[in-house]
Amino acid sequence: MTFPTYFESFDGDAMLTDFPVGDEFIARYQAMSRDELFAMQDGQFRRLMNRGWQIPFYERLWGRHGIEPGDISGLEDIGKLPIYDKSDLMASIDEHPPFGDFAGLGGADRPPSILHTTSGTTGKPQVLMFGPRGREVGNLLVGRMYRWMGLTPDDVVHSVYGHGMINGGHYIREAVTHYTNSIFLSAGTGIETRSVSQVQLMADFGVTCLVGFVDYIRKLAGTAEEMSLFDRITIRMIIGHLGAEDRKATEDAWHGAKAYDWYGVGDTGAIAGEGPERDGLYVWEDAHYLELLDLDSSQPVAPGATGDMVVTCLYKDDIAPCIRFNTHDVSHELAGRGEIVFKRIAGFKGRSDNMVKLRGINVFPHAIGALIENREDLTGEYVCHLRRDRNQRDSMVVTIESRGGTDKDELAAILRQGLGVEIDVRLASPGETGAATQIDRRQKPLRLIDKRGP
């Protein structure tokens, strides 16, 4: 039986021409204008829409809104298309098990396909499908970003992203090994490799860069301190997901390493990341079209206003095209031009589907992290429990780990000022929130436990 292997099924040289890395990447997008960029995106979008009309999921979604192929002439018409989110994909899986009908797998002549799932942070894990070209462009975007941040072939990278069915650890490994030439240690979560073993690996193999979610990376710094290994560990870079949190706490924990922020989700891969100047996250606009839409009306927000990040993957036109996917992660655009033509966002600021309305005030639980960092009396770990009383009134209790000496009333006042609403505070001992947040087992610790019931 004859069939193309993974790397034979797409043109790798053409991919590197379309999505340059290293100095060629910087040179191209420093010189390009916004008009030239839009024209390039428009061509990609037209090809993507041709593929979208071959996918039953999109035919059904767009048909329900009365949209026909001739209604969308180019990227300027993207606002006519309906947005969708994880709930629509999960419904597709329920109706067309086990993969759903959004991937366009086709029959026996389909290209090689990669199956992973999300971590299930906000519910049941979701199927993620990739074709070879889409997968490799996604890998390239991460590797290109890491290199721009300053990663070199001399670095040894230690990853705490999870493996198993979860996509994160696998595609980060592919990104580093395929596009950076750095040495890669796939340590994984605290369940896959115990924390004491992780810091020992760092010492033994001369790790210089940590990648993953910073909650666990910070915890590993404490383990390194307890094991007195900092005289053998020299971390110079941390590439994680800082979001609303203060990078200084992460940098201080690792004795002055420079921390870099980036953002992406399983369906789309890397969407945005910091450059070497660390002034906002550049949206990888040669690969994505990012919209910021109002949480209620789904209309574009005013410049600088916060909105849901809705993503169209312009490059993903083989398996599982992604056209106006609502991540339900919120951010805002930054004014002015940075080092390259791509627009910049502030990064992840919370989830709109985890947003809690308390006494008329919108509260994002992730914002609490930034308010309690850099305090010697606190570990930085916390978890929120949301409840609803018999009068349908919501309340939230935040449990915060304290090393001792914390004034609970003072802490409650700091949260009240930062969040704009009063919430109940409970103090806990170091490590006590771990069972609820599952910090040792999950890529992304749980910060909100919803106890409101159906």
C-alpha positions as CSV (number, residue, x, y, z in Angstrom):
1,M,0.0,0.0,0.0
2,T,1.4,3.4,-1.0
3,F,0.8,6.5,1.0
4,P,2.7,9.7,1.9
5,T,4.5,9.8,5.2
6,Y,4.1,12.7,7.6
7,F,6.9,14.9,6.1
8,E,6.1,13.9,2.5
9,S,2.5,15.1,2.8
10,F,3.5,18.9,2.7
11,D,6.2,21.1,1.3
12,G,8.5,21.9,4.2
13,D,10.6,24.4,2.2
14,A,7.5,26.3,1.1
15,M,6.4,26.4,4.8
16,L,9.7,28.0,5.9
17,T,9.3,30.6,3.0
18,D,5.8,31.4,4.1
19,F,6.6,31.5,7.8
20,P,10.3,32.5,8.2
21,V,12.3,32.1,11.5
22,G,15.3,33.9,12.9
23,D,16.7,37.0,11.3
24,E,14.5,36.6,8.2
25,F,11.4,36.8,10.3
26,I,12.4,40.1,11.9
27,A,13.6,41.6,8.6
28,R,10.3,40.7,6.8
29,Y,8.0,42.1,9.4
30,Q,9.9,45.2,10.4
31,A,9.7,46.3,6.8
32,M,6.1,45.3,6.1
33,S,3.2,47.8,6.3
34,R,-0.3,47.1,7.8
35,D,-1.8,47.2,4.3
36,E,0.7,44.6,3.0
37,L,0.0,42.4,6.0
38,F,-3.8,42.6,5.5
39,A,-3.4,41.7,1.8
40,M,-1.4,38.6,2.8
41,Q,-4.0,37.6,5.4
42,D,-6.8,38.1,2.9
43,G,-5.2,35.6,0.5
44,Q,-4.8,33.1,3.3
45,F,-8.4,33.6,4.5
46,R,-9.8,33.0,1.0
47,R,-8.0,29.6,0.8
48,L,-9.1,28.8,4.3
49,M,-12.8,29.5,3.5
50,N,-12.6,27.2,0.5
51,R,-11.5,24.4,2.9
52,G,-14.2,25.5,5.5
53,W,-17.0,24.9,3.0
54,Q,-15.8,21.2,2.7
55,I,-16.3,20.7,6.5
56,P,-19.7,19.5,7.6
57,F,-19.4,21.4,10.9
58,Y,-19.0,24.7,9.1
59,E,-21.6,23.9,6.5
60,R,-24.1,23.3,9.2
61,L,-23.0,26.3,11.4
62,W,-22.9,28.8,8.5
63,G,-26.1,27.4,6.9
64,R,-28.1,28.0,10.1
65,H,-27.2,31.6,9.8
66,G,-28.3,31.7,6.1
67,I,-24.7,32.2,4.8
68,E,-23.8,30.9,1.3
69,P,-20.3,30.8,-0.2
70,G,-20.8,33.9,-2.3
71,D,-21.6,36.0,0.8
72,I,-18.0,36.0,2.0
73,S,-15.7,37.6,-0.6
74,G,-12.7,38.1,1.7
75,L,-11.4,39.0,5.1
76,E,-13.3,42.2,5.2
77,D,-16.5,40.0,5.5
78,I,-15.3,37.9,8.4
79,G,-17.8,39.6,10.7
80,K,-20.7,38.1,8.8
81,L,-19.6,34.6,10.0
82,P,-20.9,33.3,13.3
83,I,-18.5,32.6,16.1
84,Y,-18.4,29.3,17.9
85,D,-16.7,27.9,21.0
86,K,-15.8,24.7,22.8
87,S,-19.5,23.9,23.5
88,D,-20.2,23.7,19.8
89,L,-17.2,21.3,19.3
90,M,-18.3,19.1,22.2
91,A,-21.8,18.9,20.7
92,S,-20.3,17.9,17.3
93,I,-18.4,15.1,19.1
94,D,-21.6,13.9,20.9
95,E,-23.5,13.9,17.6
96,H,-20.6,12.3,15.5
97,P,-18.5,10.3,17.9
98,P,-15.7,9.8,18.6
99,F,-14.0,12.7,16.6
100,G,-16.9,15.0,15.7
101,D,-17.4,16.4,12.2
102,F,-15.2,19.5,12.5
103,A,-11.9,18.0,11.4
104,G,-12.6,17.1,7.8
105,L,-10.8,13.8,8.1
106,G,-12.4,12.4,4.9
107,G,-11.9,8.8,3.9
108,A,-8.9,6.6,3.3
109,D,-7.1,9.4,1.4
110,R,-6.9,11.7,4.4
111,P,-3.4,13.1,5.3
112,P,-1.6,11.7,8.4
113,S,-3.5,13.1,11.4
114,I,-2.5,13.7,15.0
115,L,-5.0,13.3,17.9
116,H,-4.6,15.0,21.2
117,T,-7.0,16.5,23.8
118,T,-7.2,19.6,25.9
119,S,-6.4,19.4,29.6
120,G,-10.1,19.7,30.5
121,T,-9.5,22.7,32.8
122,T,-13.0,24.0,32.2
123,G,-14.8,20.7,31.8
124,K,-14.5,17.4,29.8
125,P,-11.4,17.2,27.6
126,Q,-11.9,18.2,24.0
127,V,-10.6,16.3,21.0
128,L,-7.8,18.2,19.1
129,M,-6.9,17.1,15.6
130,F,-4.0,18.3,13.4
131,G,-2.7,17.6,9.9
132,P,1.0,17.6,9.2
133,R,1.3,21.1,7.7
134,G,-1.0,22.7,10.3
135,R,0.9,20.9,13.1
136,E,4.3,22.0,11.9
137,V,3.3,25.6,11.4
138,G,2.0,25.6,14.9
139,N,5.3,24.1,16.1
140,L,7.3,26.7,14.1
141,L,5.4,29.6,15.6
142,V,6.5,28.5,19.1
143,G,10.1,27.8,18.0
144,R,10.3,31.1,16.2
145,M,9.0,32.9,19.3
146,Y,11.4,31.2,21.6
147,R,14.3,32.1,19.3
148,W,13.2,35.8,19.2
149,M,13.1,35.9,22.9
150,G,16.7,34.8,23.0
151,L,16.8,30.9,23.1
152,T,19.9,29.5,21.4
153,P,21.3,26.1,20.5
154,D,23.5,26.3,23.5
155,D,20.5,26.3,25.9
156,V,19.1,23.3,27.7
157,V,15.3,23.5,28.0
158,H,13.4,21.9,30.8
159,S,9.6,21.6,30.1
160,V,6.9,21.1,32.8
161,Y,4.1,20.8,30.3
162,G,2.0,17.7,30.6
163,H,2.0,14.7,28.3
164,G,-0.3,11.8,27.9
165,M,-3.3,12.8,25.8
166,I,-2.8,16.5,26.5
167,N,-1.4,18.4,23.5
168,G,0.8,20.9,25.3
169,G,3.9,18.9,26.2
170,H,4.1,17.1,22.9
171,Y,3.9,20.2,20.7
172,I,6.3,22.2,22.8
173,R,8.8,19.3,22.5
174,E,8.3,19.3,18.7
175,A,8.7,23.1,18.6
176,V,12.0,23.1,20.5
177,T,13.5,20.1,18.8
178,H,12.4,21.0,15.3
179,Y,13.1,24.7,15.2
180,T,15.6,25.8,17.9
181,N,18.3,23.2,18.1
182,S,18.3,23.5,21.9
183,I,18.6,20.4,24.1
184,F,15.1,19.4,25.5
185,L,14.2,17.7,28.7
186,S,10.5,16.6,28.7
187,A,10.1,16.4,32.5
188,G,6.3,17.0,32.5
189,T,4.1,17.6,35.5
190,G,4.8,16.8,39.1
191,I,2.9,13.5,38.7
192,E,5.1,12.5,35.7
193,T,8.3,13.5,37.3
194,R,8.4,14.3,41.0
195,S,9.4,17.8,41.9
196,V,12.6,16.7,43.7
197,S,13.6,14.7,40.6
198,Q,12.9,17.7,38.4
199,V,15.3,20.0,40.2
200,Q,17.9,17.3,40.3
201,L,17.6,17.0,36.5
202,M,18.1,20.7,36.2
203,A,21.3,20.5,38.2
204,D,22.6,17.4,36.5
205,F,22.0,18.5,32.9
206,G,22.8,22.2,33.2
207,V,19.3,23.5,32.4
208,T,19.2,27.2,31.4
209,C,15.6,27.7,30.4
210,L,12.3,26.6,32.0
211,V,9.1,26.4,29.9
212,G,5.6,25.8,31.2
213,F,2.9,27.2,33.4
214,V,4.5,29.5,36.0
215,D,2.5,28.3,38.9
216,Y,4.4,25.0,39.0
217,I,7.6,26.6,37.9
218,R,7.5,28.8,41.0
219,K,6.8,25.8,43.2
220,L,9.9,24.1,41.8
221,A,12.0,27.1,42.9
222,G,11.0,26.4,46.4
223,T,12.0,22.7,46.0
224,A,15.4,23.8,44.6
225,E,15.9,26.0,47.7
226,E,14.9,23.2,50.1
227,M,17.4,20.9,48.4
228,S,20.2,23.6,48.4
229,L,20.7,23.1,44.6
230,F,20.9,26.7,43.5
231,D,24.7,26.6,43.5
232,R,24.4,24.1,40.7
233,I,21.3,25.5,38.9
234,T,21.6,28.6,36.7
235,I,18.3,29.4,35.0
236,R,18.6,32.5,32.7
237,M,15.2,32.3,30.9
238,I,11.6,31.3,31.9
239,I,9.1,31.2,29.1
240,G,5.7,30.7,30.6
241,H,2.2,32.0,30.8
242,L,2.3,35.1,33.1
243,G,-1.1,36.5,32.3
244,A,-2.3,38.9,35.0
245,E,0.5,37.9,37.4
246,D,3.6,39.9,38.2
247,R,6.6,38.5,36.5
248,K,8.9,39.7,39.3
249,A,7.7,37.0,41.7
250,T,8.7,34.3,39.2
251,E,12.0,36.0,38.4
252,D,12.9,36.5,42.0
253,A,12.0,32.9,42.8
254,W,14.6,31.8,40.2
255,H,17.3,34.3,41.4
256,G,16.9,36.8,38.6
257,A,16.1,34.7,35.5
258,K,14.2,36.8,32.9
259,A,10.6,35.7,32.4
260,Y,8.8,35.9,29.1
261,D,5.0,35.7,28.5
262,W,3.1,34.1,25.7
263,Y,-0.5,33.1,24.9
264,G,-2.2,30.3,23.0
265,V,-4.9,27.6,23.3
266,G,-5.0,24.0,22.2
267,D,-7.2,24.6,19.2
268,T,-5.0,27.3,17.7
269,G,-1.5,26.9,19.1
270,A,0.6,29.9,19.8
271,I,-1.4,33.1,19.1
272,A,0.9,35.8,20.6
273,G,4.1,36.2,22.5
274,E,6.6,38.8,23.8
275,G,9.6,40.0,21.9
276,P,13.0,40.6,23.5
277,E,11.9,44.0,24.8
278,R,9.0,42.4,26.7
279,D,6.5,45.2,26.0
280,G,3.2,43.5,25.2
281,L,2.5,40.3,23.3
282,Y,2.8,40.4,19.5
283,V,0.0,38.6,17.7
284,W,1.5,36.2,15.1
285,E,-0.6,37.9,12.4
286,D,1.0,36.1,9.5
287,A,-0.7,33.0,10.9
288,H,-3.7,34.3,12.9
289,Y,-6.5,36.8,12.6
290,L,-7.4,37.9,16.1
291,E,-10.6,39.8,17.0
292,L,-11.5,41.3,20.4
293,L,-15.2,41.1,20.8
294,D,-17.6,42.4,23.4
295,L,-18.5,39.8,25.9
296,D,-22.2,40.4,25.5
297,S,-22.8,41.7,22.0
298,S,-19.9,39.9,20.2
299,Q,-19.2,43.1,18.3
300,P,-15.7,44.6,18.0
301,V,-14.7,46.5,21.2
302,A,-13.3,50.0,21.1
303,P,-9.5,50.5,20.9
304,G,-8.0,49.5,24.2
305,A,-11.1,48.0,25.6
306,T,-11.3,44.4,26.9
307,G,-12.9,41.7,24.9
308,D,-13.1,38.0,24.2
309,M,-10.2,36.8,22.0
310,V,-11.8,35.3,18.9
311,V,-9.2,33.5,16.6
312,T,-9.1,32.5,13.0
313,C,-6.1,30.3,12.2
314,L,-5.2,31.4,8.7
315,Y,-2.7,28.6,8.2
316,K,-4.7,25.7,9.4
317,D,-6.4,24.6,6.2
318,D,-5.7,20.8,6.2
319,I,-7.2,19.2,9.3
320,A,-9.6,20.9,11.7
321,P,-9.7,24.5,10.3
322,C,-10.3,27.1,13.0
323,I,-12.6,30.0,11.8
324,R,-13.8,32.5,14.4
325,F,-13.2,30.3,17.5
326,N,-14.1,32.1,20.7
327,T,-11.4,31.2,23.3
328,H,-13.4,33.0,26.0
329,D,-10.0,34.4,27.2
330,V,-10.0,38.1,27.5
331,S,-7.4,40.8,26.7
332,H,-7.0,44.2,25.2
333,E,-4.9,45.7,22.4
334,L,-2.0,47.9,23.2
335,A,-1.6,51.3,21.4
336,G,1.3,52.1,19.1
337,R,3.6,50.0,17.0
338,G,6.3,47.8,18.5
339,E,9.4,46.3,16.9
340,I,7.5,44.7,14.1
341,V,4.3,45.3,12.2
342,F,2.2,42.9,14.2
343,K,-0.3,44.4,16.7
344,R,0.3,43.8,20.4
345,I,-2.1,42.7,23.2
346,A,-1.8,42.8,26.9
347,G,-1.9,39.0,27.2
348,F,-4.3,36.8,29.1
349,K,-6.4,38.7,31.7
350,G,-8.9,36.0,32.6
351,R,-11.7,33.9,31.2
352,S,-15.1,35.4,30.4
353,D,-16.8,32.0,31.1
354,N,-15.1,32.1,34.6
355,M,-16.0,35.7,35.2
356,V,-18.0,36.0,38.3
357,K,-20.5,38.9,38.8
358,L,-20.6,39.8,42.5
359,R,-23.0,42.6,43.4
360,G,-22.8,44.0,39.9
361,I,-19.0,43.9,39.6
362,N,-17.2,41.6,37.1
363,V,-14.5,39.6,38.9
364,F,-11.9,37.5,37.2
365,P,-10.5,35.0,39.7
366,H,-7.1,35.0,37.9
367,A,-6.7,38.7,38.8
368,I,-6.2,37.6,42.5
369,G,-2.8,36.2,41.7
370,A,-1.4,39.6,40.8
371,L,-2.8,41.1,44.0
372,I,-1.1,38.6,46.4
373,E,2.3,38.2,44.8
374,N,5.6,39.5,46.1
375,R,4.6,39.1,49.8
376,E,6.9,37.2,52.0
377,D,4.0,36.0,54.2
378,L,2.2,34.4,51.3
379,T,3.1,31.5,49.0
380,G,1.1,33.0,46.0
381,E,-1.2,29.9,46.0
382,Y,-4.9,30.4,46.2
383,V,-8.3,29.0,45.1
384,C,-11.7,30.5,44.9
385,H,-15.0,28.8,45.8
386,L,-18.2,30.2,44.3
387,R,-21.5,29.5,46.0
388,R,-25.1,30.5,45.5
389,D,-27.6,30.9,48.4
390,R,-31.3,30.1,48.5
391,N,-32.0,33.7,47.3
392,Q,-29.9,33.1,44.2
393,R,-27.2,35.5,45.5
394,D,-23.7,34.5,44.6
395,S,-20.8,34.8,47.0
396,M,-17.1,33.9,46.7
397,V,-14.6,32.7,49.3
398,V,-10.9,32.8,48.4
399,T,-8.5,30.6,50.3
400,I,-5.0,31.9,50.3
401,E,-1.9,30.1,51.6
402,S,0.0,32.0,54.3
403,R,3.4,31.2,55.8
404,G,2.2,33.0,59.0
405,G,1.8,36.5,60.2
406,T,-0.8,37.5,57.7
407,D,-3.4,40.0,58.7
408,K,-6.6,38.6,57.2
409,D,-8.5,41.9,57.4
410,E,-5.6,43.8,55.7
411,L,-5.5,41.2,53.0
412,A,-9.3,41.4,52.4
413,A,-8.9,45.2,52.1
414,I,-6.2,44.8,49.4
415,L,-8.5,42.4,47.4
416,R,-11.5,44.7,47.9
417,Q,-9.5,47.6,46.4
418,G,-8.0,45.6,43.6
419,L,-11.2,43.8,42.5
420,G,-13.7,46.5,43.3
421,V,-15.9,44.3,45.5
422,E,-15.6,42.7,48.9
423,I,-15.0,38.9,49.0
424,D,-14.5,36.6,52.0
425,V,-10.9,35.5,52.7
426,R,-9.8,32.3,54.4
427,L,-6.1,31.7,55.3
428,A,-4.5,28.3,54.8
429,S,-1.2,26.7,55.5
430,P,1.4,26.2,52.7
431,G,0.4,23.4,50.4
432,E,-3.2,23.2,51.7
433,T,-4.8,24.4,48.5
434,G,-3.0,21.8,46.4
435,A,-5.8,19.3,46.6
436,A,-8.3,21.8,45.1
437,T,-6.0,23.4,42.5
438,Q,-4.4,20.1,41.6
439,I,-1.2,22.0,41.0
440,D,1.0,18.9,40.9
441,R,-1.2,17.0,38.4
442,R,-2.5,19.6,36.0
443,Q,-0.8,21.9,33.5
444,K,-3.0,24.7,34.6
445,P,-4.1,24.7,38.3
446,L,-7.7,25.2,39.0
447,R,-8.3,28.6,40.5
448,L,-12.2,28.6,40.6
449,I,-14.3,25.9,42.1
450,D,-18.0,26.5,41.2
451,K,-20.2,25.1,43.9
452,R,-23.4,26.8,42.7
453,G,-25.0,23.6,41.3
454,P,-27.2,23.3,38.3
